[in-house]
Amino acid sequence: MPVRRGHVAPQNTYLDTIIRKFEGQSRKFLIANAQMENCAIIYCNDGFCELFGYSRVEVMQRPCTCDFLTGPNTPSSAVSRLAQALLGAEECKVDILYYRKDGEMQSGQGL
């Protein structure tokens, strides 16, 4: 059986479909790999980057709990609930306060 290398290897069409579907809807989102340690972010769209003032490079491979977006008024209990939901693969609604790179507050909902 031949070995596939580089761009010849099959792509993950599931992720491609999600990205194409939501990009056209002015959504701000990220995609993480739950099988990697810390559920690392593997994709974030331009809307997400613009909302928080980070470049894609600064966001990629960080934990999807987005703890780098937390600040002094972010309740640690909300971050903990989000992390527990991700580890337990449970659905959970969490109101959380995130900050832009420049320190301006943004509110959001997780899971």
C-alpha positions as CSV (number, residue, x, y, z in Angstrom):
1,M,0.0,0.0,0.0
2,P,1.5,3.4,-1.0
3,V,2.4,5.9,1.7
4,R,0.5,9.3,1.5
5,R,2.4,12.4,2.2
6,G,1.7,16.1,2.5
7,H,-1.3,17.5,0.6
8,V,-2.0,14.0,-0.9
9,A,-3.3,12.8,2.5
10,P,-7.1,12.9,2.9
11,Q,-8.3,16.0,4.6
12,N,-10.8,16.2,7.5
13,T,-13.9,17.1,5.5
14,Y,-16.1,17.3,8.6
15,L,-14.1,20.3,10.0
16,D,-13.9,21.8,6.5
17,T,-17.7,21.6,6.3
18,I,-18.2,23.3,9.7
19,I,-15.8,26.1,8.9
20,R,-17.4,26.8,5.5
21,K,-20.9,26.7,6.9
22,F,-20.3,29.1,9.8
23,E,-17.8,31.5,8.1
24,G,-20.6,32.8,5.8
25,Q,-22.9,33.6,8.8
26,S,-20.8,36.3,10.4
27,R,-20.1,33.9,13.4
28,K,-17.2,34.2,15.7
29,F,-16.0,30.7,16.7
30,L,-13.1,28.4,17.4
31,I,-12.7,24.7,17.0
32,A,-10.7,22.6,19.6
33,N,-9.4,19.1,19.7
34,A,-10.9,17.3,22.7
35,Q,-8.4,14.5,22.4
36,M,-5.3,16.7,22.8
37,E,-4.1,17.8,26.2
38,N,-5.9,20.9,27.4
39,C,-8.3,20.6,24.5
40,A,-6.1,22.8,22.3
41,I,-7.6,25.2,19.8
42,I,-7.0,24.0,16.3
43,Y,-8.9,26.7,14.4
44,C,-10.3,30.1,15.1
45,N,-12.0,32.3,12.5
46,D,-11.2,35.9,11.6
47,G,-14.4,37.1,13.5
48,F,-13.1,35.5,16.7
49,C,-9.7,37.1,16.3
50,E,-11.2,40.6,15.5
51,L,-13.6,40.3,18.5
52,F,-10.8,39.8,21.0
53,G,-7.9,41.6,19.3
54,Y,-5.6,38.6,18.9
55,S,-4.0,37.2,15.8
56,R,-4.7,33.7,14.8
57,V,-1.1,32.7,15.7
58,E,-1.6,34.0,19.3
59,V,-4.8,31.9,19.7
60,M,-3.8,28.6,18.1
61,Q,-2.8,25.7,20.4
62,R,-4.0,27.5,23.5
63,P,-6.6,25.7,25.7
64,C,-10.2,26.1,24.5
65,T,-11.2,27.3,28.0
66,C,-9.7,30.6,26.7
67,D,-8.2,31.3,30.1
68,F,-5.9,33.8,28.4
69,L,-9.0,35.9,27.8
70,T,-9.9,36.1,31.5
71,G,-9.4,39.1,33.7
72,P,-9.9,40.5,37.2
73,N,-13.8,40.4,37.0
74,T,-14.0,36.9,35.4
75,P,-15.5,34.6,38.0
76,S,-13.1,31.6,38.6
77,S,-16.2,29.5,39.2
78,A,-17.4,30.1,35.6
79,V,-14.0,29.1,34.2
80,S,-14.0,26.0,36.4
81,R,-17.5,25.0,35.2
82,L,-16.4,25.4,31.6
83,A,-13.3,23.2,32.1
84,Q,-15.3,20.5,33.9
85,A,-17.9,20.4,31.2
86,L,-15.2,20.0,28.6
87,L,-13.4,17.2,30.5
88,G,-16.7,15.4,31.1
89,A,-18.0,16.0,27.6
90,E,-21.2,17.4,29.1
91,E,-23.4,20.2,27.9
92,C,-23.4,23.2,30.1
93,K,-24.4,26.9,29.8
94,V,-22.0,29.3,31.4
95,D,-22.0,33.1,31.4
96,I,-18.4,34.2,31.4
97,L,-16.6,37.5,31.2
98,Y,-13.7,37.7,28.7
99,Y,-11.4,40.5,28.0
100,R,-9.9,41.7,24.7
101,K,-6.2,41.9,24.3
102,D,-6.3,45.6,25.0
103,G,-8.2,45.0,28.3
104,E,-11.7,45.9,27.2
105,M,-14.4,43.6,28.5
106,Q,-16.4,41.2,26.3
107,S,-19.1,38.9,27.6
108,G,-19.8,35.5,26.1
109,Q,-21.3,32.2,26.7
110,G,-19.5,28.9,26.8
111,L,-20.9,25.5,25.8
